Amino acid sequence: MVSRSLSPLSRISFSDSLDTQHRRPPNVVLVLTDDQGYGDLGCHGNKYIKTPYLDNFYQESSRFTNFYSCPLCSPTRASLLTGRYNYRTGVIDTWVGLAMMRSEEITIAEKLKEAGYKTGIFGKWHLGDHYPLRPIDQGFDESLIHKGAGIGGRTNPPDNHYYDPILYHNETPKKFYGYCTDIFFQAAIQFIEKHAKEPFFVYIPTNVPHVPLEIKEKEVFPYLKMGLDEITAKHYAMLTNLDQNFGRLLSKLDELDLSTNTIVIFTSDNGPAYRDLRYNAGLREGKGSVYDGGIKVPFFIRWPKKIIGGKDIDRIAHFIDVFPTLIDLCDISDSKDLSLDGISLAPLLLAKKVNWPDRYLFFQQSRPDPNGVDRPRLFVHCAVRSQNYKIVMTSRDPKKRQTEAIGLEQTELYDMLRDPGETLNIARSHPHLVRKMRLAYEKWFNNVTQNLSPVSIYLGSPLENPVILTNQDLYGPGAVAAYVSWGRLSRDPQAEPEGFGVWHVKTTRAGRYKITLRFGPLSGGREVPLKEGIAVFKLGKVYREEKIKEGSPRVSFFIELPQTEGALETYFTGQRKDGAKVTPFFVDIEFIE
């Protein structure tokens, strides 16, 4: 049980060791939830959900009332950590090879670590599972995470769940006991206790309330009693648990006399899933959309030492602004050479008198279409926001949102001051403004997408050996089918595997490698027996075929690989009645000598 008082800001202890506090920069704690909508908080007018600690934190904080994310989680995380639009970082989407952030990107963790901070992540990374893309490669001293998009799925052990999960502590798998949110917050609290006498950056990107909606019935029951549907009740129960953990975290800061000089941020990565079922403060649509229901998120920041709490800031802001803001607030001096898209919000937070010019914020959600096109496309499912206006360019047919380019006549314009719910399209009354904002978008798009290229996974590095490739990172026209096929085959042993793609890899050492191609194990440890056929491995000029023994669950062989970088192609023949080749769900690659 959380014992933290719900009294006002004056409750915070000002008995911190002032001499020590004056000598050290502020600590930073950043909590990022997963698929929590703007309306999933009591302080935002939701009459059902119970979030007392967050509601109290809202009262103590400065709140950006027009804060924006990307429509989906990996792009948001890339923008948050780098201060740059996600396309620049290599991150386009959340799956099929498009959710890996280039290792050359400089993260806020790296900058703070250089400045003497201890850095830790506890939760969901979702920007690459392999060297050199992992948190421990990108500036974090300590990492406790699950792989991929969620605790379950192909990138984690089979049958992994929110309760008693296997997680990766500094990349070593370990069994934990309890609920995932409790585990992540407890690890973060222990990290804070360990480093209480030195500056720290604690990043807690939770995996709740993202599906699967796993939470004990006793936690859900109070919401079902209110007459809510089961999906909404589970979302709210997961967030109530998170709220309790957030209270525990703040209590620990109080106990350690760290509250006054700790910047605490609470926010969410995008709008709500199941948007039609629950309250979202009147915003239009939800997760995946470029209407505000998909991209407007809560953003509360508290730093009692310097930021006045209990106020709203209405200037538009975005996750690209978090990096430069923290660099500014933490007084990191050697940051002038950074190429950032965001701007520091510090003047607004510190109540400095400043001329704050209008600006444009840009949004686009790109997802591979049925033809396998996985690059962003001009004027497809995108939006531009200024302080007062917003244009939206998206197909009215949900099935065409990832393929239909929106022309001038189809572009929607909304007055966001008078119409925050985006209900009245005023484009015909302001054609000049529509053209101006479309031109700004086109210029932005051409700039941020000019260097897009596949991100490589390193093979043979002593920092990760072996490497287990999964179809989470598979590229190509058939990658979506392969991704979906994993789930289908997990549920139905009689289903045929399908899908074909490539992994982009870089061999760091020439030498002898062991290669293993397989479909399993799946749920319950079930292996998938292979049918007679041929297993193929191709990387650059290296080509190898091996016969598949009927009934065998995997094919293994040794092969000499040079130092090279490119598309790795592996597939089985003979596994489908139609004769189509199929990429294995998993490829184990181990450097031997």
Secondary structure, 3 states (H helix, E strand, C coil): CCCCCCCCHHHCCCCCCHHHHHHCCCEEEEEEECCCCCCCCHHHCCCCCCCHHHHHHHHHCEEECCEECCCCHHHHHHHHHHCCCHHHHCCCCCCCCCCCCCCCCCCHHHHHHHCCCEEEEEEECCCCCCCCCCHHHCCCCEEEEECCCCCCCCCCCCCCCCECCEEEECCEEEECCCEHHHHHHHHHHHHHHHCCCCCEEEEEECCCCCCCCCCCHHHHHHHHHCCCCHHHHHHHHHHHHHHHHHHHHHHHHHHCCCCCCEEEEEEECCCCCCCCCCCCCCCCCCCCCCCHHHHECCEEEECCCCCCCCEEECCCEEHHHHHHHHHHHCCCCCCCCCCCCCCCCHHHHCCCCCCCCCCCEEEECCCCCCCCCCCCCCCCCEEEECCCEEEEECCCCHHHCCCCCCCHHHCEEEECCCCCCCCCCCHHHCHHHHHHHHHHHHHHHHHHCCCCCCCCEEECCCCCCCEEEEHHHCECCCHHHHHHHHHHHHHCCCCCCCCCCEEEEEECCCEEEEEEEECCCCHHHCCCCCCCEEEEEEECCEEEEEEECCCCCEEEEEEEECCCEEEEEEEECCCCCCCCCECCCEEEEEECC
